[in-house]
Amino acid sequence: MAESSTDGTHNALRVIEDLATIYANEQLFKHGLKGWSIAWHDQGEMAGRCSFGPKIITLNRRVLLNTAARNIRETILHEITHALVAPDVGHGQLWYEKLLEIGGTGIWVFNDGRVVCHPLEEGK
């Protein structure tokens, strides 16, 4: 029996999610974030979130599985950066320097070609 295009798309998205989870877990390990985990959800517009209490980085399927792979990587590194710095640091200089240190760019490229840069990246 042939696979329908809907099943094929679902399977492809599942593979992307699995690969992103593997990459995220590798980054958690690489940066010594013991006790942290990765979870996925389908709600809201935020691509990711770092929750310090339960030590969970959540990633949004609706956002991330409909964008370029570089944005998935950037979101994972963005949230890991939050986990590496204090909860109240926000997106300031310390956070941005740590993002660059671990390989992030502070740049998001939307599917329609729009580019959003971290404010400190824009000043370069």
GUMARPA-388942 format. One record per residue (C-alpha): residue in one letter; y, z negated, x. Coordinates in steps of 0.02 Angstrom, whole numbers, plus 50000, padded with zeros to 5 digits. Each point is the difference from the previous one (the first is absolute). Example, Ala and Ser with C-alpha at 12.3 -4.5 7.8 and 13.67 -1.06 7.14 Angstrom:
<recs>
A497754961050615/S501725003350069/
</recs>
This chain:
<recs>
M500005000050000/A501715004950070/E501334986950029/S501515001749885/S501725001350078/T500444983149924/D498494992050085/G500455008950162/T501784993549994/H499404982549960/N498785000550146/A501345006650118/L501204986149949/R498614987250026/V499725006650176/I501874998850038/E500034982249933/D498484995350104/L500735007650159/A501674991349970/T499104983449975/I499035002450162/Y501625004150093/A500894985049924/N498584988250046/E499985007050177/Q501874996450013/L499784982349933/F498684997050135/K501025008650137/H501504988949966/G499024983849984/L500304997549815/K498464989449966/G499684995049820/W501035014649930/S499245012849882/I500425016549917/A499985002949812/W500495014749888/H500855000449830/D500725013049880/Q501604991849939/G501855002150033/E500935011350119/M499904990050162/A498845008150127/G499454983650077/R500274981350003/C499674986150124/S499554983349919/F500014985550122/G499214986649889/P498345008849972/K500205010650160/I499765016449907/I500785016950027/T499925009849839/L500165018849994/N500445010349847/R498775014049957/R501245008549882/V501275001850140/L498965001950157/L498625011449940/N501305012749945/T500955001350163/A499785006150179/A498824990950117/R501474995550114/N500754989949857/I498384990549974/R499984995750185/E501854995349996/T499764988649850/I498534991150080/L500994997250161/H501524994749897/E499004986449911/I499104994550158/T501714997950080/H500464988049860/A498404990250034/L500434999050186/V501764993149976/A500604985249896/P500005001949810/D501894998449990/V500425013250132/G500165014349875/H500365017250073/G501254994950135/Q500075003350187/L498534988850046/W498895007949868/Y500535017650048/E499694997150186/K498254993449960/L499665015249889/L500445011750144/E498984989450121/I498415002049897/G500255018749974/G500995001549838/T501525011149982/G500994993349853/I499965017449924/W499255005349833/V499875018449951/F499855003149813/N498945014249931/D501595009249947/G500644999850179/R501244985649985/V500014988650151/V500404981549992/C500334990750163/H500154981550036/P501864996350018/L499784995850184/E499105016650026/E501455009449919/G501194993050130/K499075008150145/
</recs>
